[in-house]
């Protein structure tokens, strides 16, 4: 779409993150040279793209915005073999890449930020280490083992309930796979 690229895509991701971390999202938008008004306009344009009958679907939609995928692989998700595509890290989140997981029919099942290969996982010893934008869902799973996933209340949101080594239970709130907030259960 004319005028929609990596910078604008980051603004779309920030728009939903602003629901949890408005100051962080505003600072990040400012770092991209964007105003709140532009962020709203870009998000509205992205929503029109998502609903458009003529704009490409599946991976082609993201390639139209982000360029060709850096890599594509097959990955088992339960009993289903899915295609996974990802793009190089976005400037706002170095060390993280945007990834989509597609069902066998090519529809996008999941879209999120994940840790890029070779980038070390941050130190996550306790819930106190879980600060906004410090980790992705996979980091939490790797550190705290068995976790319970729940869909969020809006697109791009995800909740993970987990227990720390001391037996305390928490729910972590993620937007586009990036940690936004943690609360005791």
C-alpha positions as CSV (number, residue, x, y, z in Angstrom):
1,X,0.0,0.0,0.0
2,X,1.3,3.4,-0.9
3,X,3.1,5.0,2.1
4,X,2.9,1.9,4.4
5,X,6.1,0.2,5.3
6,X,8.3,-0.9,8.3
7,X,8.1,2.4,10.1
8,X,4.3,2.5,9.9
9,X,4.0,-1.1,10.8
10,X,5.9,-0.4,14.0
11,X,3.3,2.4,14.7
12,X,0.5,-0.2,14.3
13,X,2.2,-2.5,16.9
14,X,2.7,0.5,19.2
15,X,-1.0,1.5,19.0
16,X,-2.1,-1.7,20.8
17,X,0.8,-1.5,23.2
18,X,-0.3,1.9,24.2
19,X,-3.3,0.3,25.9
20,X,-0.9,-1.0,28.6
21,X,2.2,1.2,28.4
22,X,1.1,4.6,27.0
23,X,4.3,6.5,28.0
24,X,6.6,3.9,26.5
25,X,4.6,3.7,23.3
26,X,4.5,7.5,23.0
27,X,8.3,7.7,23.5
28,X,8.8,5.0,20.9
29,X,6.5,6.7,18.4
30,X,8.4,10.0,19.0
31,X,11.7,8.1,18.3
32,X,10.1,7.2,14.9
33,X,9.2,10.9,14.4
34,X,5.5,10.2,14.7
35,X,2.8,12.1,16.5
36,X,-0.3,10.6,18.2
37,X,-2.4,11.7,15.3
38,X,-0.1,9.9,12.8
39,X,-0.2,6.8,14.9
40,X,-4.0,6.8,14.9
41,X,-4.1,7.5,11.1
42,X,-1.6,4.7,10.4
43,X,-3.6,2.3,12.6
44,X,-6.9,3.2,10.8
45,X,-5.2,2.6,7.5
46,X,-3.9,-0.8,8.7
47,X,-7.4,-1.8,9.8
48,X,-8.7,-0.9,6.3
49,X,-5.9,-3.1,4.8
50,X,-6.9,-6.0,7.1
51,X,-10.5,-5.7,6.1
52,X,-9.9,-5.1,2.4
53,X,-11.1,-7.8,0.0
54,X,-8.4,-6.8,-2.6
55,X,-5.3,-6.5,-0.4
56,X,-3.3,-9.7,-0.3
57,X,-3.9,-12.2,2.5
58,X,-1.6,-14.4,4.5
59,X,2.2,-14.0,4.1
60,X,1.8,-11.8,1.0
61,X,0.0,-9.1,3.1
62,X,3.1,-8.8,5.4
63,X,5.5,-9.0,2.5
64,X,3.7,-6.0,0.9
65,X,4.4,-4.0,4.0
66,X,7.7,-5.4,5.4
67,X,9.3,-6.7,2.2
68,X,10.2,-10.3,1.5
69,X,10.4,-12.6,4.5
70,X,14.0,-13.2,5.8
71,X,13.2,-16.9,6.0
72,X,10.4,-19.4,5.9
73,X,10.3,-22.8,7.5
74,X,7.9,-25.6,8.3
75,X,7.1,-26.1,12.0
76,X,4.8,-28.6,13.8
77,X,2.1,-27.0,15.9
78,X,0.6,-29.9,17.7
79,X,-0.4,-32.3,14.9
80,X,-0.4,-29.7,12.2
81,X,2.5,-28.7,10.0
82,X,2.5,-24.9,9.7
83,X,4.6,-22.5,7.7
84,X,6.4,-19.9,9.7
85,X,7.8,-16.7,8.2
86,X,9.8,-14.0,9.8
87,X,11.4,-10.6,9.0
88,X,14.6,-9.0,10.3
89,X,14.3,-7.1,13.6
90,X,12.4,-3.8,13.6
91,X,14.4,-0.8,14.7
92,X,12.3,-0.3,17.9
93,X,12.9,-3.8,19.1
94,X,16.5,-4.8,18.2
95,X,17.0,-8.5,19.0
96,X,13.3,-9.3,18.2
97,X,11.9,-10.3,14.8
98,X,8.3,-10.2,13.6
99,X,7.0,-13.7,12.9
100,X,3.8,-15.1,11.5
101,X,2.5,-18.7,11.8
102,X,0.3,-19.8,9.0
103,X,-2.2,-22.7,8.9
104,X,-2.1,-25.2,6.1
105,X,-4.6,-23.1,4.2
106,X,-2.3,-20.1,4.3
107,X,-4.3,-18.1,6.8
108,X,-2.4,-16.3,9.6
109,X,-2.9,-18.1,13.0
110,X,-0.4,-16.1,15.0
111,X,1.6,-12.9,14.5
112,X,4.0,-11.7,17.1
113,X,7.5,-10.5,18.1
114,X,9.9,-13.3,19.0
115,X,13.5,-13.4,20.1
116,X,15.9,-13.5,17.1
117,X,18.2,-16.5,16.7
118,X,21.4,-16.0,18.7
119,X,20.1,-13.1,20.8
120,X,20.5,-14.0,24.5
121,X,17.4,-14.3,26.7
122,X,17.3,-11.6,29.4
123,X,17.9,-12.6,33.1
124,X,14.5,-13.7,34.4
125,X,15.0,-15.0,37.9
126,X,11.8,-13.8,39.5
127,X,8.6,-11.8,38.7
128,X,10.5,-8.6,39.6
129,X,12.7,-9.1,36.5
130,X,9.6,-9.1,34.2
131,X,9.5,-5.4,33.3
132,X,7.6,-4.1,30.3
133,X,9.2,-4.8,27.0
134,X,11.9,-6.9,28.6
135,X,10.9,-10.3,27.1
136,X,8.7,-12.2,24.7
137,X,6.3,-15.2,25.3
138,X,9.0,-17.7,24.4
139,X,11.4,-16.2,27.0
140,X,8.8,-16.7,29.8
141,X,8.1,-20.3,28.7
142,X,11.9,-21.1,28.6
143,X,12.4,-19.7,32.1
144,X,9.3,-20.7,34.0
145,X,8.4,-24.0,32.2
146,X,4.8,-25.0,32.3
147,X,2.6,-22.0,31.6
148,X,-1.1,-21.6,30.7
149,X,-1.9,-19.5,27.6
150,X,-5.1,-17.6,27.1
151,X,-6.2,-15.5,24.2
152,X,-6.4,-11.8,25.0
153,X,-9.4,-9.6,24.8
154,X,-8.3,-7.9,21.5
155,X,-6.3,-8.9,18.5
156,X,-2.6,-9.1,19.3
157,X,-3.1,-9.6,23.0
158,X,-2.1,-12.7,24.8
159,X,-2.1,-13.7,28.5
160,X,0.2,-16.2,30.2
161,X,-0.3,-17.6,33.7
162,X,2.8,-19.0,35.3
163,X,4.3,-20.0,38.6
164,X,7.7,-18.8,39.9
165,X,10.1,-21.1,41.7
166,X,8.9,-19.8,45.1
167,X,5.3,-21.0,44.2
168,X,3.8,-17.6,43.5
169,X,1.4,-17.4,40.6
170,X,1.2,-14.5,38.1
171,X,-0.4,-13.5,34.9
172,X,1.7,-11.8,32.2
173,X,0.0,-9.6,29.6
174,X,1.6,-9.5,26.2
175,X,0.9,-7.4,23.1
176,X,2.2,-8.7,19.8
177,X,4.2,-11.2,21.9
178,X,6.1,-8.5,23.9
179,X,5.6,-8.3,27.7
180,X,3.5,-5.3,28.8
181,X,2.5,-6.0,32.4
182,X,2.6,-8.7,35.2
183,X,0.1,-9.1,38.0
184,X,-0.1,-11.5,40.9
185,X,-3.0,-14.0,40.6
